[in-house]
Amino acid sequence: MANDILVLADHIGGQLSDTTLELVGKAKELAGATGGQTVVALLGAPGLADQVAGADTVLTVDHPALSDYTPEAWEKALLGLVNERQPRLVLIANSTIGMDLGAGLSAGWDAPLVAYTVGLEADGGDLVATAQVYGGKLLAEVALTGDRGVCTVVAGSFPAAGAGAGSPAVEALAPPAGLDDLKTSFLTMVEPEGGDVDITAADALVSVGRGIGSQDNMELVQELADAIGAPLSSSRPVTDLGWLPKTRQVGKSGLKVKPKVYLTFGISGAPEHLEGMRDAELIIACNTDAAAPIFDVAHYGTTIDLFDLVPALTDKLG
């Protein structure tokens, strides 16, 4: 109710996202400070309730229009739920779904929105959110002083909740009016075709970003990747330009990877990319911008020009 922390479960293809359990873990911490409970809203997939670890209560809303994500249907269901329960804070993954729903819920519920949240703490009676600004180049602290708020949270910002003692209580809520008369409907999900390399299974990856400059320069980094014996992957701008197939894209709209070594060249570290690789065991970054967000997650880094460093490394390994 008024002091509860509510998490929207982010799911696709019958699986909860890793970020959902990260948000549940943070919600439990905050609920301990507010005197409320940890509540998870599960839309269109009541069968996933047993995958939610650590929550006090799971609220399910089931309707055919909610089975596959559409902004119109999910916003109606979520808005109806928060109007009924009036939680202190709503946490949503800063995924494609969260980018849609965060602003819509903020406007419909008349609540402040903090997007690209990477930190959340209780400070007396207030909740303080830390958000990335300008692609992570700046961090802003925002105090949520009212009785409600919405945060869309960058994946990997918090540890995932562990399994709690016992199972959460599951409560089925009636779907809101209007789901039978929507203006939009789900058609199909388009997934990238399988490629010749599964970058999610690689122990090492050499990844390149916009800083490579042109397609002609891709061969330079490919030679280093071949010398290391690692696949070549990239951030989204490189695959958008067609220089590598989508199956080599690391990030929220690509693939999530956890190699033992992740070596980057010319990648600034936008939140979308960091979400896909921040769990790598060892991250080594090369970017001429010393303030690039990639250095916030890198274990080692250098501002040497990649066009000087890459040939030297290739020669050393040759």
C-alpha positions, 0 to 999 in steps of 0.5 A, spaced: 500 500 500 502 507 501 509 504 503 510 498 498 515 498 493 512 495 487 516 492 481 514 491 474 516 484 472 519 484 465 518 478 461 519 475 454 518 468 451 516 465 458 522 467 462 523 473 467 529 478 465 535 478 470 533 485 471 526 483 475 530 479 480 535 485 481 529 490 482 526 485 487 532 485 491 533 493 491 525 493 493 526 489 499 532 493 501 527 500 500 521 496 503 525 495 510 526 502 510 519 505 508 515 499 513 512 497 506 512 490 503 515 488 496 510 487 491 511 484 484 506 486 478 506 480 473 502 482 467 499 477 462 503 471 465 501 468 471 504 462 470 511 465 472 509 467 479 513 461 481 520 464 478 519 471 483 524 470 488 524 474 494 517 478 493 512 478 499 506 478 494 505 477 487 499 481 483 497 477 477 493 480 472 491 476 466 488 477 459 489 475 452 491 482 450 497 482 456 500 475 454 505 479 449 507 486 450 504 492 447 504 499 450 497 500 450 495 494 454 500 494 459 500 501 461 492 500 462 493 494 466 499 497 470 495 504 471 489 500 474 494 496 479 497 502 481 491 506 482 488 501 486 494 499 491 498 506 491 505 504 492 510 509 494 515 507 489 514 503 482 521 500 479 521 498 472 527 495 468 530 501 463 528 496 457 524 497 451 518 496 455 520 500 461 522 506 456 515 505 453 511 504 460 515 509 465 513 516 461 506 513 460 505 511 467 508 517 470 503 522 466 497 517 468 499 516 475 501 524 476 508 521 479 515 524 478 519 519 473 527 518 474 529 514 468 536 511 467 536 510 475 543 506 477 542 508 484 537 508 490 537 509 497 532 511 503 534 518 506 529 519 512 522 519 509 525 520 502 527 516 497 534 518 493 535 516 486 541 517 482 540 517 475 545 517 468 545 523 464 548 525 457 549 517 456 552 516 463 557 522 462 554 525 468 550 522 475 544 526 478 541 525 484 534 526 485 530 526 491 523 523 491 519 527 496 512 526 495 508 520 496 509 516 489 514 516 484 517 511 478 524 509 477 526 506 470 532 502 472 538 500 468 540 493 468 546 490 473 545 496 477 543 492 483 544 485 486 539 480 484 534 477 490 536 471 492 531 465 494 526 468 500 524 463 505 517 460 502 514 462 496 510 469 495 503 470 496 500 470 489 493 475 488 490 475 482 487 482 480 481 483 475 483 486 468 481 493 467 476 495 463 478 497 455 483 491 454 477 488 449 477 495 445 484 496 444 487 500 438 493 496 437 495 489 437 501 484 437 503 481 431 509 478 431 516 478 434 522 478 429 528 475 432 535 475 429 537 469 425 542 465 427 549 467 425 556 463 424 558 465 431 555 464 438 558 470 442 554 468 448 558 462 449 565 465 448 570 466 453 573 472 450 571 477 446 574 483 442 568 488 441 568 495 437 564 501 437 563 507 433 570 510 434 572 505 429 570 510 424 569 506 418 568 499 415 575 499 412 578 500 419 574 493 421 579 489 418 584 492 423 581 489 429 579 483 426 586 481 425 587 482 433 581 478 434 584 472 430 590 473 433 587 472 440 582 467 438 576 471 440 570 472 436 569 480 434 563 483 437 560 490 437 556 495 440 549 497 436 552 503 431 556 498 428 551 493 426 546 498 425 551 500 419 551 493 417 559 492 418 557 486 422 551 482 423 546 483 428 548 476 431 554 480 433 551 486 437 552 486 445 547 490 448 540 490 451 537 490 443 542 485 442 545 479 446 548 479 453 555 476 454 559 474 460 566 472 457 572 471 462 575 477 458 571 483 454 576 487 450 573 494 447 575 499 442 572 505 440 566 504 445 563 509 449 559 505 454 552 507 452 547 504 458 544 500 452 551 497 451 553 496 458 547 492 460 549 487 455 556 486 458 557 489 465 558 482 468 564 480 464 569 477 469 575 482 466 573 488 462 579 492 458 577 498 455 580 503 449 577 510 448 580 516 447 575 520 451 577 519 458 570 521 461 567 515 457 562 511 461 565 505 459 571 506 464 566 506 470 565 499 469 572 497 466 577 494 470 583 496 466 583 502 461 587 506 456 586 513 452 591 511 447 588 511 440 586 505 438 589 505 431 596 506 435 594 500 440 591 495 436 597 494 431 602 494 436 598 488 440 597 484 434 604 484 432 606 482 439 601 476 439 604 474 432 
